[in-house]
Amino acid sequence: MSSTDVSTATPTALPELGDMRLEVLVLPVSDVDRAKAFYVDTLGWRLDADFPGADGFRIVQTTPPGSACSVSFGNDLTAAAPGSMQELNLVVRDIEATRAELIRRGVEVSEIFHDAGGIFHHAGTKDRVPGLADNRGTYGSFASFSDPDGNGWTLQEITTRLPGR
């Protein structure tokens, strides 16, 4: 399938009436090819599409492994400033292994941390405590990294889901 041919795409079930699925996040980037190289080549995310359009319009869509939500970026997609998206969460099963893999791929990742209050991490680096959450509690351990523009991602370790999730 070429990057502009969606006629052979595999259909997926539509949302049920009343459902609202988060399917795509749009990231502001300054250099589409650099962002594509980071997300696809460095992080290893799946390249779903790279659609050029008239007058320099372009959309690239990638999807993190195991995610139902994709990430799009390109030219003329958003008025937001490159690097302005922060605290985008990626859930992982093993934060130590994921962090090690990202470092192996050349990504600059923070040390693992947990929040002093034990609920959820604060914005920026406020109340970060070095190391895994006490007893390695689910939802409690984090690490962070940024793309080349400074859009900020946070890894969150979840080993057991809360009821109803």
Sequence and secondary structure as in RCSB ss.txt:
>XXXX:A:sequence
MSSTDVSTATPTALPELGDMRLEVLVLPVSDVDRAKAFYVDTLGWRLDADFPGADGFRIVQTTPPGSACSVSFGN
DLTAAAPGSMQELNLVVRDIEATRAELIRRGVEVSEIFHDAGGIFHHAGTKDRVPGLADNRGTYGSFASFSDPDG
NGWTLQEITTRLPGR
>XXXX:A:secstr
  TT  TT        TT     EEE   S HHHHHIIIIIIS  EEEEEEE GGG EEEEEE TT S EEEEEE
SS  S TT    EEEEES HHHHHHHHHHTT      EEETTSSS  STTTTEEESS GGG TT EEEEEE TT 
 EEEEEE SS  TT 
